[in-house]
Amino acid sequence: MYPVNLHKTEILGVVRLIIEPDGKNGEIAFIVAGPWQGLGLGLKMVNYMIEICEDKGLETVYAFMLPDNQ
């Protein structure tokens, strides 16, 4: 997991990657603290994680999103 701590006093969001045993597929999951939602932080974390997935040679990356999330 890669905690995002821009202000060095609180964690604003967390993103993680779980690579499946086949080494070709991975699931990403992320969360952004309420006050920081809607500011593009989640997108930055996901884009960063996609770069990591590409570096690791993953073929497929997926995430599950609850219908309530915006």
Order of alpha helices (4+ residues) and beta strands (2+ residues): beta-beta-beta-alpha-beta
